[in-house]
Amino acid sequence: MVSWKGIYFVLTLFLGSVFGSIFMLGPLLPLMFVSPAWYRWITDRVVATWFTLPVALLEVVFRAKVVITGDGFIPGERSVIIMNHRTRMDWMFLWNCLLRYSYLRLEKICLKSSLKGIPGFGWAMQVAAFIFIQRKWEEDKNHFGNMLDYFCDIHEPLQLLIFPEGTDLTENTKARSNEFAEKNGLQKYEYVLHPRTTGFTFIVERLRDGNNLDAIHDITVAYPQNIPQTERHLLYGNFPKEIHFHVHRYPVQALPVSREELQLWCQKRWEEKEERLRLFYEGKKYFDVTGRSKIPPCKSELRVMVVKFISLLYWTLFTLAAFVLLYLYSFVRWYFVVLVVIFVAQHKLFGGLELIELARHQFGSSKQNVHNLKRN
């Protein structure tokens, strides 16, 4: 049965994403055509303010406990984050970890392309330049390469979250993973799926060649109780009471060089995850008895608490103010309608704002190259 907690959570995030896209990100769209680099710098910080909202709701309103153990993060470093995909909500719960150990503005997520059309959420993810994929490598390879080259060209540090398993853990996906294991003489997994390594190795090689990678963060996520498998579970009020993250940091210098060795390296990490999660769920349901990371968080708990309360206050007042302005002023209503049309139309016509941003950058780079050739 739908709960008031679930309705409050989903509605707050939805309205915040819609009004944030229209009134905070909309006015910044023309900057994309003037300077993609400045557009990216500013919009990353604006979108990051919304990332704090689900963190605040989960921890302040619904009292979820977050436990982070292992190596932690070195603040601000450029990395690829690989994580097991226990539920469809893992990507959002990770913000609870990054708020303490890194900067939310650095995170990009690799996720399925169907999500970019969702009003509010999808619009903000397009502006944030998330990497949307079709889950068909032949179609995704060029897009991956172009987006990664773009981030390298504008010297934009990023922490790219990818799920090598490709999908979340369910009975159906586990059965398919076990079939794959049988065909290839591999171990059957209970707590993870066998990873797909093609995209992972491509990303690491591309970022390493572009001098935009400092480390790999291998994160294992677990939920001792109340595992919300889908968005529907959140709507029913099934929020996690605890979220455990175990972080293992691998400096780029420690990674294998060849593609084949990188693939084996990734597979080895998933063998370790299976054992780590088995001990977690069959034992006392913690990764580390100390309950803390070896690397201290870059923000104190007091600062994190202040950020969460400010986020709740800001987004509550912002949403109320948006409703008031829409009610009082016809020009605000017209502006709202025009921006909605723009967001929908550009997606239908051009495929998404991140593709327009990429095309703008490539056009500017080609003009600069022609200019340089003429000068020489």
Order of alpha helices (4+ residues) and beta strands (2+ residues): alpha-alpha-alpha-beta-beta-alpha-beta-alpha-beta-alpha-beta-alpha-alpha-beta-alpha-beta-alpha-alpha-alpha-alpha
